[in-house]
Amino acid sequence: MGAKSEAFARQALIVARQNIARLHPDMAAELLDVESDLAALDALRPRLARLTSLHEKSDDSSVALGSDVMVFTLSIYGVLKALGAGAGLDELKAQMSSRFNRGPRATPTPPANG
């Protein structure tokens, strides 16, 4: 429920509460349930805000940690490349270089005339 819908709903509930005697008995009974739902939603919101904040912080931490690992391992890869052949690291360098190998690019097929 967006902000405008929520404002509408809150106002409608206020008006319904003020005019409860005019409502059908079933609607009057349901009004209590809906007011309870709104109270539960209000109670849930601070928890959702904390969870959202925690999720954002954990994402930030994940990105920062991954960046630290990648920067360091790229430095290692650079050192291995600089050592050149014959250092006994050829197999390891080949495995690591697969990270940077790009497959052949697909050539676009021209549209069929028809």
Backbone hydrogen bonds, N-H to C=O, Kabsch-Sander energy under -0.5 kcal/mol:
donor,donor_aa,acceptor,acceptor_aa,energy
6,E,2,G,-2.7
7,A,3,A,-2.4
8,F,4,K,-2.3
9,A,5,S,-2.7
10,R,6,E,-2.8
11,Q,7,A,-2.3
12,A,8,F,-2.7
13,L,9,A,-2.3
14,I,10,R,-2.0
15,V,11,Q,-2.4
16,A,12,A,-2.6
17,R,13,L,-2.6
18,Q,14,I,-2.3
19,N,15,V,-1.3
20,I,17,R,-1.1
22,R,19,N,-1.6
23,L,19,N,-0.6
23,L,20,I,-1.0
28,A,24,H,-2.5
29,A,25,P,-2.1
30,E,26,D,-2.2
31,L,27,M,-2.0
32,L,28,A,-0.9
33,D,29,A,-1.0
34,V,30,E,-2.6
35,E,31,L,-2.7
36,S,32,L,-1.8
37,D,33,D,-2.3
38,L,34,V,-2.4
39,A,35,E,-2.1
40,A,36,S,-2.3
41,L,37,D,-2.4
42,D,38,L,-2.5
43,A,39,A,-2.0
44,L,40,A,-1.9
45,R,41,L,-1.7
47,R,43,A,-0.5
48,L,44,L,-2.4
49,A,45,R,-2.5
50,R,46,P,-2.1
51,L,47,R,-2.6
52,T,48,L,-2.7
53,S,49,A,-2.3
54,L,50,R,-2.5
55,H,51,L,-2.7
56,E,52,T,-2.5
57,K,53,S,-2.5
58,S,54,L,-2.5
59,D,55,H,-2.3
60,D,56,E,-2.5
61,S,57,K,-2.4
62,S,58,S,-2.4
63,V,59,D,-2.5
64,A,60,D,-2.5
65,L,61,S,-2.8
66,G,62,S,-2.5
67,S,63,V,-2.4
68,D,64,A,-2.3
69,V,65,L,-2.3
70,M,66,G,-2.6
71,V,67,S,-2.8
72,F,68,D,-2.0
73,T,69,V,-2.6
74,L,70,M,-2.3
75,S,71,V,-1.5
76,I,72,F,-2.0
77,Y,73,T,-2.4
78,G,74,L,-2.2
79,V,75,S,-2.1
80,L,76,I,-2.6
81,K,77,Y,-2.4
82,A,78,G,-2.0
83,L,79,V,-1.7
84,G,80,L,-0.9
84,G,81,K,-0.5
87,A,84,G,-0.8
93,K,89,L,-3.0
94,A,90,D,-2.4
95,Q,91,E,-2.2
96,M,92,L,-2.4
97,S,93,K,-2.3
98,S,94,A,-0.8
98,S,95,Q,-0.6
99,R,96,M,-1.5
100,F,97,S,-1.7
101,N,97,S,-0.8
